Amino acid sequence: MSDDELFLTAILKCSRSELLIRPVPLTDEQQERFNAMRSRRAAGDPVQYICGFTEFMGYRMEVGPEVLVPRPETEVLVDLVIKKLKMYPESFVLDIGTGSGCIPISLAKELPACRAIGLDISTDALHYARRNVVINGVVDRVELIARDVFWFLDETKYHFDALISNPPYIPSSMIVGLPVDVRREPIMALDGGPDGLHFYRFIIPGALRVLKPGGFIALEFGDGQLKELENLFVITGGWDKIQVIKDNAGKDRAIIACKHNI
């Protein structure tokens, strides 16, 4: 779908198919909104911020400049997690760095008995997550917590069947070279430290403290980071059944490992 089509569906509150089947003329006010949207796009604002929403796993998610835009690559990770959790329908899941809440919301929508916690240090991001939890009707099964991940993994008394995260994984030195629209997204949701692996070094050992025996961790990661991530799992110990998943472009994109069942 082109940018213009997205803008028109947002303005007219219709689907792309409805737009193509029954095009309607814009009012003067709607034309002004459309022109303003095109101007913002030309200036580098992400399409999703301009429209105020995006889709993830087929579900509507409201987004804005304070929250990372959900990516199709993350859907690959979530789809695999859903398939694994279908064997444990009453599962309890932790999503670290939940942002818009797209991951726990999708799990709750696809798995009617699943409960999830979405954790994020950004109260601004959680503003969108709370709205999305309401929009998607999963208030009773998705809890949102504003906490630092390092504190939470050390102090929480919860134990989970699965821990999922799409943490910041772009090396700090590469931020400046990102496309303009990506650099409009919150830096704290992008910057993964010198080599992009800062958060993984805490999440992987921390997950062993909060996962039930036999539970699993599922992490998204960036280009060229697989070997070092595999080393982190080996060095940490306590993990087996490590599996790597490719995205739709054929790139290594996610890694899953199970906690030893002892």
Steps between C-alpha positions, in 0.01 A plus 500: 500500500642839401545785747218694336266201531588467867430867558164478323391190691588681825308813399196317364509223764471228240696203368716506189248283314218741589716788384562337162145377445318817598731801484341812644601864458667661801344794676708816530589407859597148399710632212687724744569202726621298202734778388634538854566125518693506173706795625589317820601194301719708270670638812585146613232412755410128508174417323372324811547809716322714244203265487512436874479123469640191333412130475685220672397136458180638348412704811478878517767669712508871572849650481666839530846659531549363852482135397683271257306411186426123498682324215391208278823321600372476856186325377722205403614470861149538642353247260752238610440577869124458447557157344718392794254630760205318346636194682460696826176697452492646854849643471639804683733714288734797557574746219800722573500843333136469401470843337160514330404171666478327163662174616298421816180624336551270200570205729186570703289534186629178347508298824178564695632352827843667484592771753785742441698781660637777280800671660643836392695776671333765282172626643444684170517172309267334749243772432460346153516145633212571739290640220578198283410257776157666521453524122573128462288391795765323710503718813427198719802300376775751420660689790733791426780590741730804491830365632867480411565153354813447710311569824204287394702190413679520836201580723183350350336203670321395180598189305419479131451234236664724239702821482491694175685815402583716203755715686700790356769333289644764267866582583532860622736600219246392236210715625614805304493302173143378536230631262349832607161351590661234722703769681170668588420201722606507869875456532463292816304241299775477236841539667640169621839630614843472333434161334119498525499220760489698825151384601553137399784468751251569779189338355648158423633424853208689658251282317633193683380655828145569383422209266344178621706182434441412136389853418648677200646834395443653155706799387515705183845620392677691224725418207835344589414441867414129496844356579550722805147429622556125475821549698306688769263206543792256524695718746192559717413129513165358598364500143435232240297443180632823347321579174558783250216640290531687172274787398313526170811645335700191594706677768569354845259701714406321824641247741310270735644294783350286777598513865628166626211298638643403842 
